[in-house]
Amino acid sequence: MVVSYATEGVCSKEIKFEVENGVVKQLAFVGGCPGNLSAIAKLVEGMPVEDVIRKLKGNLCRNQTSCADQLARALEEYRSR
């Protein structure tokens, strides 16, 4: 199941991802800086959700957040469902 998360305060407008057995799969950012965001996606695909949250939460760019921080928030929201 693909999960969509509407971002706030960053250039990317949305994050789409799948989680299978606690592992991030098929991650994509909609909008934003394509080079950096595709690199983030490649780096975290296959990682456990908890590891991604721990590594990326609080990584700030502007507006007191970043695309990486928004991904951590999206995964936290997913985890709390």
C-alpha positions as CSV (number, residue, x, y, z in Angstrom):
1,M,0.0,0.0,0.0
2,V,1.4,3.4,-1.0
3,V,1.3,6.0,1.7
4,S,1.1,9.7,0.8
5,Y,2.2,12.4,3.1
6,A,1.6,16.1,2.4
7,T,4.7,18.0,3.5
8,E,4.8,21.4,5.2
9,G,7.4,24.2,5.0
10,V,9.6,22.6,2.3
11,C,9.9,22.7,-1.5
12,S,8.7,19.1,-1.9
13,K,4.9,19.0,-1.8
14,E,4.4,15.3,-1.0
15,I,6.2,12.1,0.0
16,K,5.1,8.7,-1.2
17,F,6.4,5.5,0.3
18,E,5.6,1.9,1.1
19,V,6.6,0.0,4.3
20,E,7.0,-3.7,4.2
21,N,7.8,-5.7,7.4
22,G,9.0,-2.4,9.1
23,V,11.3,-1.5,6.1
24,V,11.0,1.5,3.9
25,K,10.2,0.6,0.2
26,Q,9.5,2.6,-2.9
27,L,10.2,6.1,-1.6
28,A,9.6,9.1,-3.8
29,F,9.4,12.9,-3.2
30,V,7.0,15.0,-5.3
31,G,8.7,18.3,-6.2
32,G,11.7,19.8,-4.5
33,C,15.4,19.3,-5.4
34,P,15.4,16.1,-7.6
35,G,19.1,15.3,-7.2
36,N,19.2,15.5,-3.4
37,L,15.8,13.9,-2.9
38,S,16.4,11.0,-5.2
39,A,19.7,10.4,-3.3
40,I,17.8,10.4,0.0
41,A,15.4,7.9,-1.4
42,K,18.2,5.6,-2.6
43,L,19.9,5.8,0.7
44,V,16.9,5.0,2.9
45,E,15.2,2.4,0.8
46,G,15.7,-0.9,2.5
47,M,16.3,0.6,5.9
48,P,14.1,-0.1,8.9
49,V,11.6,2.7,9.6
50,E,13.1,3.3,13.1
51,D,16.6,3.8,11.7
52,V,15.4,6.4,9.1
53,I,13.5,8.3,11.8
54,R,16.5,8.3,14.2
55,K,18.9,9.5,11.5
56,L,16.7,12.1,9.8
57,K,14.5,13.6,12.5
58,G,15.5,17.1,13.4
59,N,17.7,17.6,10.3
60,L,16.7,21.2,9.6
61,C,17.0,23.4,6.5
62,R,14.6,26.3,6.7
63,N,11.2,26.9,8.3
64,Q,12.4,24.6,11.2
65,T,12.2,21.5,9.0
66,S,13.7,19.9,5.9
67,C,12.6,17.3,3.4
68,A,14.6,14.7,5.4
69,D,12.9,15.9,8.6
70,Q,9.5,15.7,6.8
71,L,10.2,12.1,5.8
72,A,11.0,11.3,9.4
73,R,7.7,12.9,10.4
74,A,5.8,11.0,7.7
75,L,7.2,7.7,9.0
76,E,6.4,8.6,12.6
77,E,2.8,9.3,11.5
78,Y,2.7,6.0,9.7
79,R,4.1,4.2,12.6
80,S,1.5,5.6,15.0
81,R,-1.4,4.3,12.9
